[in-house]
């Protein structure tokens, strides 16, 4: 299939073949829908989700502002979980717009990629 979703899943599979989260450096997986952005901190060794956040309750007028706010909230949750360094998994999406805004918000919150 050559649908947009199938292409994104193939791109994501290529990224996932090279990165894997650990307890000290979990994977920050991002998913972007048409309306919201969601993210999880995942320890792939144990298969556990350490923290999760969505932009549904975020403040801001635009989707980009909400994604940035969600990134800051993810950084707060990560520091509470004792995590300062993460591997960024963009989920097959381009690193621009809301995905980049989320990453910048997470960096502003104190996470290092």
C-alpha positions as a Python dict, from the first residue, in 0.01 Angstrom:
ca = {
    (1, 'X'): (0, 0, 0),
    (2, 'X'): (118, 349, -76),
    (3, 'X'): (-116, 542, 148),
    (4, 'X'): (16, 820, 369),
    (5, 'X'): (-31, 608, 678),
    (6, 'X'): (151, 309, 531),
    (7, 'X'): (444, 527, 427),
    (8, 'X'): (463, 680, 774),
    (9, 'X'): (459, 336, 934),
    (10, 'X'): (747, 227, 709),
    (11, 'X'): (946, 538, 803),
    (12, 'X'): (873, 476, 1170),
    (13, 'X'): (990, 115, 1138),
    (14, 'X'): (1323, 237, 996),
    (15, 'X'): (1369, 471, 1291),
    (16, 'X'): (1268, 205, 1544),
    (17, 'X'): (1521, -40, 1403),
    (18, 'X'): (1804, 185, 1522),
    (19, 'X'): (1680, 330, 1854),
    (20, 'X'): (1559, 163, 2171),
    (21, 'X'): (1487, 320, 2508),
    (22, 'X'): (1646, 209, 2833),
    (23, 'X'): (1575, 286, 3198),
    (24, 'X'): (1839, 561, 3208),
    (25, 'X'): (1758, 700, 2862),
    (26, 'X'): (1399, 617, 2760),
    (27, 'X'): (1248, 673, 2417),
    (28, 'X'): (1026, 980, 2378),
    (29, 'X'): (773, 861, 2121),
    (30, 'X'): (554, 1124, 1954),
    (31, 'X'): (231, 1073, 1760),
    (32, 'X'): (67, 1358, 1570),
    (33, 'X'): (-298, 1335, 1472),
    (34, 'X'): (-487, 1599, 1278),
    (35, 'X'): (-594, 1769, 1599),
    (36, 'X'): (-372, 1659, 1888),
    (37, 'X'): (-21, 1548, 1967),
    (38, 'X'): (54, 1271, 2216),
    (39, 'X'): (382, 1148, 2357),
    (40, 'X'): (511, 873, 2581),
    (41, 'X'): (835, 802, 2764),
    (42, 'X'): (899, 433, 2703),
    (43, 'X'): (1150, 191, 2854),
    (44, 'X'): (1177, -61, 2570),
    (45, 'X'): (1384, -307, 2774),
    (46, 'X'): (1098, -370, 3017),
    (47, 'X'): (818, -257, 2787),
    (48, 'X'): (694, 3, 3037),
    (49, 'X'): (555, 350, 2978),
    (50, 'X'): (707, 587, 3232),
    (51, 'X'): (497, 894, 3149),
    (52, 'X'): (247, 1008, 2890),
    (53, 'X'): (104, 1343, 2787),
    (54, 'X'): (-140, 1477, 2530),
    (55, 'X'): (-216, 1824, 2398),
    (56, 'X'): (-589, 1794, 2475),
    (57, 'X'): (-562, 1993, 2796),
    (58, 'X'): (-282, 2221, 2678),
    (59, 'X'): (-305, 2598, 2677),
    (60, 'X'): (-255, 2808, 2365),
    (61, 'X'): (-450, 2933, 2068),
    (62, 'X'): (-278, 2741, 1790),
    (63, 'X'): (-197, 2373, 1758),
    (64, 'X'): (173, 2461, 1762),
    (65, 'X'): (138, 2649, 2092),
    (66, 'X'): (-48, 2353, 2241),
    (67, 'X'): (223, 2113, 2123),
    (68, 'X'): (491, 2330, 2283),
    (69, 'X'): (297, 2336, 2609),
    (70, 'X'): (259, 1958, 2597),
    (71, 'X'): (637, 1929, 2552),
    (72, 'X'): (695, 2137, 2864),
    (73, 'X'): (449, 1923, 3060),
    (74, 'X'): (628, 1608, 2937),
    (75, 'X'): (958, 1750, 3062),
    (76, 'X'): (801, 1810, 3405),
    (77, 'X'): (669, 1452, 3419),
    (78, 'X'): (1007, 1318, 3308),
    (79, 'X'): (1198, 1504, 3577),
    (80, 'X'): (952, 1373, 3837),
    (81, 'X'): (1027, 1022, 3707),
    (82, 'X'): (1400, 1090, 3739),
    (83, 'X'): (1474, 1119, 3366),
    (84, 'X'): (1684, 1397, 3215),
    (85, 'X'): (1806, 1240, 2888),
    (86, 'X'): (1580, 1084, 2623),
    (87, 'X'): (1595, 943, 2271),
    (88, 'X'): (1354, 1136, 2048),
    (89, 'X'): (1132, 916, 1829),
    (90, 'X'): (943, 1137, 1585),
    (91, 'X'): (720, 846, 1483),
    (92, 'X'): (779, 874, 1110),
    (93, 'X'): (658, 1235, 1103),
    (94, 'X'): (870, 1518, 963),
    (95, 'X'): (1063, 1718, 1221),
    (96, 'X'): (879, 2043, 1156),
    (97, 'X'): (573, 2226, 1279),
    (98, 'X'): (404, 2067, 1578),
    (99, 'X'): (660, 1787, 1617),
    (100, 'X'): (945, 2039, 1632),
    (101, 'X'): (744, 2264, 1867),
    (102, 'X'): (689, 1969, 2101),
    (103, 'X'): (1060, 1889, 2099),
    (104, 'X'): (1154, 2252, 2163),
    (105, 'X'): (908, 2269, 2452),
    (106, 'X'): (1057, 1953, 2601),
    (107, 'X'): (1407, 2102, 2569),
    (108, 'X'): (1290, 2422, 2737),
    (109, 'X'): (1153, 2208, 3020),
    (110, 'X'): (1496, 2055, 3081),
    (111, 'X'): (1515, 1738, 2873),
    (112, 'X'): (1824, 1670, 2663),
    (113, 'X'): (1804, 1472, 2340),
}
